[in-house]
Amino acid sequence: MNLKLVSLVALVGSFGFACGDSGTDTATGGNTPTGGNNSEGGGGSTGVLAGPGGGNPVGAGGPGGGAEPGTGVCETDLEFDGDVIDGCLSTNCCASFDPCLADADCTDCLESGPTGAGCDTNALYQPFQTCFDTSCPGLICDSTLGTASPLLNACVQDNCCATFSPCAADTTCTDCLSDDTIVGCDTNALYTPYLTCRDGSCPQDICGTGIIFGITYPNGSQDTAYDSNLCAQDNCCAELTACADPEGDGFLPMNDPGTTACLLCLQNDPACSSAIEPDATAFSACIEAECPM
């Protein structure tokens, strides 16, 4: 797993909500180190939700033929989405996935999902399902809603169920989860407490700069490291703002030149400006001291 600072604008689409039952969770595209600024909103791309336990993997001979040998979850030929779910599982759940895959009954549960016969008591499958549902969940807070980002789902589930669950149970609020540009969402009595919790606990970028900590998994899929964003926002906002907004005039919604210049220095690009470099160095030192990774 590779963790680095990138620009949020490079995320192709945003992690909006969708509703579903079972199946495969597909993630929107990844991020590459380009400049700019873009805010995540519910009106962005929506993922196809995984059911309880994350849906069923596509293995060799399964629908679509499965992954190429060794390119699926934990370097096997099984995949759940061929994208960010597989990457997340490979980083977090191999200790429970590998022994499950080595057992015929547990492999049947991987293929059937958690509703398969005996899977709810299978001693090898249950640890994997627990890891899946806590580290890389497709759904949030026992609802039928989730985003295409397993790390955002996990962050909301860990921090915001008290505000998310009442919203998810209300039709009008659920519409706001899917598209927060709908008239009235900015004053919705159920949606705004959830949004406050999400933005406070799972910030979409760091200090409004459009700069994020992005994760690239071994399979090439990418996600946002919300916990790292939060730590940086809580501890190193002054340093990053000095780097990305030296003029103090705020940030453009897209392609902000200050953000672009700061990001070049944070990524040790040869094009880094000597005028920006000291502030970028101060931010990096703050991260090293306050948010070791």
Order of alpha helices (4+ residues) and beta strands (2+ residues): beta-beta-alpha-alpha-alpha-alpha-beta-alpha-alpha-alpha-alpha-beta-beta-alpha-alpha-alpha-alpha
